């Protein structure tokens, strides 16, 4: 690719149910290492497929929902 050419954006298949760690990281807008840390700490679910590690799409939604719940302000009783 020449300096004047722009890379085409990655088009992700919305029908995928399992993502690579790199795809999951890209969707979460975090780095690959951070995504592996989230998996290793149990914060982000993943499944083994043979020797591969895959992240269910639903696990991304679950992780984000837990983040939202953890950072939602608690109502103050009057």
C-alpha positions as CSV (number, residue, x, y, z in Angstrom):
1,X,0.0,0.0,0.0
2,X,1.3,3.4,-0.9
3,X,1.3,6.4,1.6
4,X,-1.6,8.0,-0.3
5,X,-3.9,4.9,-0.2
6,X,-6.2,4.5,2.7
7,X,-6.9,1.0,4.1
8,X,-10.4,-0.2,3.7
9,X,-12.3,-0.5,7.0
10,X,-12.7,-4.0,8.3
11,X,-16.2,-5.2,7.7
12,X,-17.2,-7.6,10.4
13,X,-19.8,-10.3,9.8
14,X,-22.7,-9.7,12.1
15,X,-23.7,-13.4,12.0
16,X,-20.6,-14.6,13.8
17,X,-21.3,-16.1,17.2
18,X,-17.6,-16.7,18.2
19,X,-14.9,-14.1,17.8
20,X,-11.1,-14.4,17.9
21,X,-9.5,-12.5,20.8
22,X,-8.4,-9.9,18.3
23,X,-11.9,-9.4,17.0
24,X,-13.3,-9.2,20.5
25,X,-10.7,-6.6,21.5
26,X,-11.4,-4.5,18.4
27,X,-15.2,-4.5,19.2
28,X,-14.5,-3.5,22.8
29,X,-12.0,-0.9,21.5
30,X,-9.2,-2.3,23.8
31,X,-5.9,-3.8,23.0
32,X,-5.2,-7.5,22.4
33,X,-3.2,-7.7,25.7
34,X,-6.0,-6.1,27.7
35,X,-8.5,-8.5,26.1
36,X,-6.3,-11.5,27.1
37,X,-6.1,-10.0,30.6
38,X,-9.9,-9.7,30.8
39,X,-10.2,-13.3,29.7
40,X,-7.5,-14.5,32.2
41,X,-9.1,-12.7,35.1
42,X,-12.5,-14.2,34.3
43,X,-14.1,-10.8,33.5
44,X,-14.7,-11.8,29.9
45,X,-16.0,-15.3,29.1
46,X,-14.2,-17.3,26.4
47,X,-14.3,-20.9,25.2
48,X,-11.7,-23.3,23.9
49,X,-12.2,-24.5,20.3
50,X,-9.5,-27.1,19.9
51,X,-6.3,-25.2,20.6
52,X,-7.9,-21.9,19.8
53,X,-9.6,-19.4,22.2
54,X,-12.8,-17.8,21.1
55,X,-15.1,-15.2,22.7
56,X,-18.8,-15.6,22.4
57,X,-20.4,-12.4,21.0
58,X,-22.9,-12.5,23.9
59,X,-20.0,-12.4,26.4
60,X,-19.1,-8.9,25.1
61,X,-22.6,-7.7,25.8
62,X,-22.6,-9.3,29.3
63,X,-19.2,-7.7,30.1
64,X,-20.3,-4.3,29.0
65,X,-23.6,-4.6,30.9
66,X,-21.6,-5.5,34.1
67,X,-19.4,-2.4,33.6
68,X,-22.5,-0.3,33.2
69,X,-24.1,-1.7,36.3
70,X,-20.9,-1.2,38.3
71,X,-20.7,2.5,37.3
72,X,-24.4,3.4,37.5
73,X,-25.0,5.9,40.2
74,X,-27.0,4.7,43.1
75,X,-30.2,6.7,43.9
76,X,-30.1,8.8,47.0
77,X,-33.0,8.3,49.4
78,X,-34.8,11.4,50.2
